[in-house]
Amino acid sequence: MGRFDDRVVLITGAGSGIGKASAQRISSEGGIVVCVDINTEQVEAVASSIVTGGGEALALTCDVSDQDSVRATVATAIEKYGKLNALCNIAGMLRFDNTLDLSLQDFDRVMRVNCYGVLMMCQEAIPHLLETKGFIVNMASTAALGSHAWTAAYSASKGAVLSLTKCIAIEYSLLGLNCNAICPGGIETPMVAGANLPEGADERLLTKVMLPDGYFAPPEDVAGVVAFLASDDASHIKGDFLRVDGGLMT
Ligand SMILES: NC(=O)c1ccc[n+]([C@@H]2O[C@H](COP(=O)([O-])OP(=O)(O)OC[C@H]3O[C@@H](n4cnc5c(N)ncnc54)[C@H](O)[C@@H]3O)[C@@H](O)[C@H]2O)c1
């Protein structure tokens, strides 16, 4: 018996990094995974490798910052599988800026993907999750906890995700919904590999965002925690967050 046998789990950001590893992990424990991402090619590749391996997966292209796209995605998942047991909001974007140079358009884009995307997914999924007494796992970041230079937009968006998580958790707690967050730090994914520090960044400040040995953990280290918080094993944890950061913020 797998923890996710006969459970339908929708995972955003499933085309890469932590979302991809989470889809693979939950599938390996018997879950039916609805793999959602803005990158069609990548998300289809993830879903088809799961299917090739004997799992059940559906790939859906969706821009989580677009309400119509979010609505259509959840509707398609429900139409196909008839229920939703868990929602894992993992899609996200990162940018580094000197705060004085950060345009409102760029701030808005990060908020739309990282924060509005989580809110809109929750709004569409919660009615279905209430029927199954389901689980929400939101991806925040150690950036939500402080001391990450050049990430005004990203840190603000992740701080908002943490607050949103607690609000949803308490608001629906009496109805059986379970909502928690994860704060990863230093995970080796394309997001981190592709990030460029802003011009003139004083790299001494990197000591606040990196472990002293520079170690980056694989996305599978976070995927196991996503699976835990999306499962019955976490049923008595409500509105909390788990740091998966190798002790960075300890
Ligand atoms: N890697 C880390 O160290 C780290 C640390 C803290 C938090 N996180 C968070 O973990 C999550 C996953 O990041 P990752 O490191 O795996 O990065 P990643 O770039 O490998 O994966 C992010 C995925 O989100 C998708 N995505 C981006 N914008 C989207 C949109 N508008 N709609 C739908 N999908 C979209 C991308 O296509 C990509 O597949 C993010 O929310 C990120 O902020 C990562």
The ligand as a Tripos MOL2 file, in Angstrom:
@<TRIPOS>MOLECULE
LIG
   44    48     1     0     0
SMALL
NO_CHARGES

@<TRIPOS>ATOM
      1 N1         15.8170   25.9660   -5.4160 N.am      1 LIG1
      2 C1         15.8250   26.5530   -4.2140 C.2       1 LIG1
      3 O1         16.8830   26.6570   -3.5500 O.2       1 LIG1
      4 C2         14.5490   27.1030   -3.6340 C.ar      1 LIG1
      5 C3         14.6210   27.6990   -2.3700 C.ar      1 LIG1
      6 C4         13.4660   28.1990   -1.8110 C.ar      1 LIG1
      7 C5         12.2660   28.1070   -2.4900 C.ar      1 LIG1
      8 N2         12.2210   27.5310   -3.7160 N.ar      1 LIG1
      9 C6         10.9190   27.4750   -4.3690 C.3       1 LIG1
     10 O2         10.6700   26.1760   -4.8570 O.3       1 LIG1
     11 C7          9.7870   26.2520   -5.9740 C.3       1 LIG1
     12 C8         10.3410   25.4260   -7.1150 C.3       1 LIG1
     13 O3         11.5350   26.0340   -7.5590 O.3       1 LIG1
     14 P1         12.7480   25.2070   -8.1890 P.3       1 LIG1
     15 O4         13.9540   25.5920   -7.4270 O.co2     1 LIG1
     16 O5         12.3800   23.7970   -8.3430 O.co2     1 LIG1
     17 O6         12.8710   25.9540   -9.6040 O.3       1 LIG1
     18 P2         12.6530   25.4590  -11.1020 P.3       1 LIG1
     19 O7         12.9250   26.6570  -11.9300 O.co2     1 LIG1
     20 O8         13.4380   24.2250  -11.3580 O.co2     1 LIG1
     21 O9         11.0970   25.1010  -11.1540 O.3       1 LIG1
     22 C9         10.1020   26.0880  -11.1850 C.3       1 LIG1
     23 C10         9.0140   25.6390  -12.1300 C.3       1 LIG1
     24 O10         7.9410   26.5810  -12.0670 O.3       1 LIG1
     25 C11         7.4780   26.7790  -13.3840 C.3       1 LIG1
     26 N3          6.8100   28.0770  -13.5000 N.ar      1 LIG1
     27 C12         7.3830   29.3030  -13.4570 C.ar      1 LIG1
     28 N4          6.4660   30.2490  -13.6560 N.ar      1 LIG1
     29 C13         5.2690   29.6120  -13.8190 C.ar      1 LIG1
     30 C14         3.9630   30.0440  -14.0890 C.ar      1 LIG1
     31 N5          3.6650   31.3560  -14.2190 N.pl3     1 LIG1
     32 N6          2.9850   29.1320  -14.1970 N.ar      1 LIG1
     33 C15         3.2700   27.8050  -14.0760 C.ar      1 LIG1
     34 N7          4.4950   27.3320  -13.8570 N.ar      1 LIG1
     35 C16         5.4940   28.2300  -13.7310 C.ar      1 LIG1
     36 C17         8.7190   26.7150  -14.2410 C.3       1 LIG1
     37 O11         8.4120   26.4930  -15.6150 O.3       1 LIG1
     38 C18         9.4820   25.5730  -13.5920 C.3       1 LIG1
     39 O12         9.1380   24.3370  -14.1700 O.3       1 LIG1
     40 C19         9.6410   27.7400   -6.2850 C.3       1 LIG1
     41 O13         8.4260   28.2190   -5.7420 O.3       1 LIG1
     42 C20        10.8200   28.3600   -5.5950 C.3       1 LIG1
     43 O14        10.5950   29.7060   -5.2770 O.3       1 LIG1
     44 C21        13.3340   27.0220   -4.3080 C.ar      1 LIG1
@<TRIPOS>BOND
     1     1     2 1
     2     2     3 2
     3     2     4 1
     4     4     5 ar
     5     4    44 ar
     6     5     6 ar
     7     6     7 ar
     8     7     8 ar
     9     8     9 1
    10     8    44 ar
    11     9    10 1
    12     9    42 1
    13    10    11 1
    14    11    12 1
    15    11    40 1
    16    12    13 1
    17    13    14 1
    18    14    15 2
    19    14    16 1
    20    14    17 1
    21    17    18 1
    22    18    19 2
    23    18    20 1
    24    18    21 1
    25    21    22 1
    26    22    23 1
    27    23    24 1
    28    23    38 1
    29    24    25 1
    30    25    26 1
    31    25    36 1
    32    26    27 ar
    33    26    35 ar
    34    27    28 ar
    35    28    29 ar
    36    29    30 ar
    37    29    35 ar
    38    30    31 1
    39    30    32 ar
    40    32    33 ar
    41    33    34 ar
    42    34    35 ar
    43    36    37 1
    44    36    38 1
    45    38    39 1
    46    40    41 1
    47    40    42 1
    48    42    43 1
@<TRIPOS>SUBSTRUCTURE
     1 LIG1         1 GROUP 0 **** ****
